[in-house]
Structure formats: structure tokens, C-alpha cells
């Protein structure tokens, strides 16, 4: 089992920035890939960014949704079993609940697909005002 706890959400004005954190515990050595997703009211859950974590023993390939490329940065701090998402130049359309997810059964060729992850955090709210 893997437990994921997100933090760092909040309310910012357009153009502002935030850093989300996702602390993993439990079977962390088995986590192959982690990702951030978001879901706005009335919309489907959307993959935002993904990183191959290799059990928090080094980083690997990253993927970003086109809508956040060059504005969001995904990273990992292996010693703390923590995944981050740096959000800059935020837009009102970035407002959503942001979820952290982990996959423990190897890598995937569809790293931004929600069905590819078997553990999820509870989410953290990001609000962006214009």
C-alpha cells in the first residue's frame, strides 16, 4: 500500500505561483511513476504532469500536458519521498482540485492517463482569481 498526502494549494491571483507537495509513505520503493492530475467542477480529471520516480531512487522521464508546458514544473526529492509541482503564471483556467497519483506496477506508455495509476491522494484546492 501507498499513502499520498498533498499540500500547498491555495488562492492566488492570475499570474501568481504556487508549489504543491505530495508526501508518499508506505511501499514507496515500489512506486515506478508519479503524476499530478487536476479536476475542475463539471470536467473530467486531466493529467497535468508525470515523472518516472523509480522508487525514489533517481528521477526519469517527464511529461506535461500542452496546457501547462513551460508554466508547470514537476520534480522529486528522493530523500523525502516527496513529489512537487511548481505552478507559475497561473491562469483562471488552472483552478481545480489537484491530485497526486502513484503507479506501482512498472512504467506506462500513457503517463498522463488517470487509469494508469493505482494510488491517489485526497487532493488540494487551487483557486485562481482574475
C-alpha positions as CSV (number, residue, x, y, z in Angstrom):
1,X,0.0,0.0,0.0
2,X,1.0,3.6,-0.7
3,X,-0.4,6.6,1.1
4,X,-0.2,10.1,-0.6
5,X,-0.8,13.4,1.1
6,X,-0.9,16.6,-0.9
7,X,-0.4,20.1,0.4
8,X,0.4,23.6,-0.8
9,X,-2.8,24.5,-2.5
10,X,-4.4,27.9,-2.0
11,X,-5.9,31.0,-3.6
12,X,-3.8,33.3,-5.8
13,X,-4.3,36.0,-8.4
14,X,-3.8,35.4,-12.1
15,X,-0.1,35.5,-12.8
16,X,0.8,34.1,-9.4
17,X,2.6,31.0,-8.4
18,X,2.3,28.0,-6.0
19,X,4.2,24.9,-5.1
20,X,2.3,21.7,-4.4
21,X,3.8,18.9,-2.5
22,X,2.9,15.2,-2.3
23,X,4.4,13.2,0.5
24,X,4.4,9.4,-0.1
25,X,4.6,6.7,2.6
26,X,4.2,3.0,2.8
27,X,5.5,0.9,-0.1
28,X,7.5,3.8,-1.6
29,X,10.2,1.7,-3.1
30,X,7.6,0.1,-5.4
31,X,6.5,3.4,-6.9
32,X,7.6,3.5,-10.5
33,X,5.9,6.7,-11.7
34,X,4.0,9.5,-10.1
35,X,1.9,12.2,-11.6
36,X,-0.3,15.2,-10.9
37,X,-3.8,15.4,-12.1
38,X,-6.5,18.1,-11.8
39,X,-10.2,18.2,-11.9
40,X,-12.4,21.3,-12.2
41,X,-16.1,21.3,-11.5
42,X,-18.0,19.6,-14.3
43,X,-14.9,18.4,-16.0
44,X,-13.0,15.2,-16.3
45,X,-9.9,14.5,-14.4
46,X,-6.9,15.8,-16.5
47,X,-3.3,14.7,-16.4
48,X,-1.0,17.6,-15.8
49,X,2.5,16.3,-15.3
50,X,4.2,13.0,-14.7
51,X,7.6,11.9,-13.6
52,X,9.3,8.5,-13.5
53,X,10.4,8.2,-9.9
54,X,11.9,4.7,-9.8
55,X,11.1,4.1,-6.2
56,X,12.5,7.4,-5.2
57,X,15.9,6.2,-6.3
58,X,16.5,8.7,-9.1
59,X,14.4,10.7,-11.5
60,X,13.5,9.9,-15.0
61,X,11.3,10.9,-17.9
62,X,8.8,13.7,-17.5
63,X,5.6,14.5,-19.4
64,X,3.4,17.6,-19.4
65,X,0.0,18.4,-20.7
66,X,0.3,21.0,-23.5
67,X,-1.9,23.4,-21.5
68,X,0.8,23.7,-18.7
69,X,4.0,23.1,-20.6
70,X,6.6,25.9,-19.8
71,X,4.5,27.0,-16.8
72,X,4.5,24.0,-14.5
73,X,7.5,22.0,-13.3
74,X,7.3,18.5,-11.8
75,X,10.2,17.4,-9.6
76,X,11.0,14.9,-6.8
77,X,13.1,15.0,-3.6
78,X,14.1,11.4,-3.2
79,X,15.4,11.7,0.4
80,X,11.9,13.0,1.5
81,X,9.8,10.7,-0.7
82,X,8.1,13.8,-1.9
83,X,6.8,14.9,-5.3
84,X,6.4,18.6,-6.2
85,X,4.6,20.6,-8.8
86,X,5.7,24.2,-9.2
87,X,2.9,26.3,-10.8
88,X,3.8,29.7,-12.3
89,X,2.0,32.2,-14.4
90,X,-1.3,30.8,-13.1
91,X,-4.4,31.4,-15.1
92,X,-8.1,31.3,-14.0
93,X,-8.5,28.1,-16.1
94,X,-5.9,26.4,-13.9
95,X,-8.2,26.5,-10.9
96,X,-9.1,22.9,-9.9
97,X,-8.5,20.3,-7.2
98,X,-5.0,18.9,-7.8
99,X,-4.4,15.2,-7.1
100,X,-1.2,13.3,-6.7
101,X,-1.1,9.7,-8.0
102,X,1.3,6.8,-7.9
103,X,1.8,3.7,-10.0
104,X,3.4,0.7,-8.5
105,X,3.4,-1.8,-11.4
106,X,6.1,-0.6,-13.7
107,X,6.1,2.2,-16.2
108,X,3.4,3.1,-18.7
109,X,3.2,4.4,-22.2
110,X,0.3,6.6,-21.3
111,X,1.8,8.6,-18.3
112,X,-1.0,11.2,-18.2
113,X,-3.8,8.7,-18.2
114,X,-5.7,8.5,-14.9
115,X,-6.4,4.8,-15.3
116,X,-2.7,4.1,-15.2
117,X,-2.3,4.9,-11.5
118,X,-3.4,2.8,-8.6
119,X,-2.9,5.1,-5.6
120,X,-4.3,8.6,-5.2
121,X,-4.1,11.4,-2.7
122,X,-7.1,13.3,-1.3
123,X,-6.4,16.4,-3.4
124,X,-5.6,20.0,-2.7
125,X,-7.6,23.0,-4.0
126,X,-6.1,25.7,-6.2
127,X,-8.1,28.8,-6.8
128,X,-7.0,31.5,-9.3
129,X,-8.8,34.8,-9.4
130,X,-8.7,37.1,-12.4
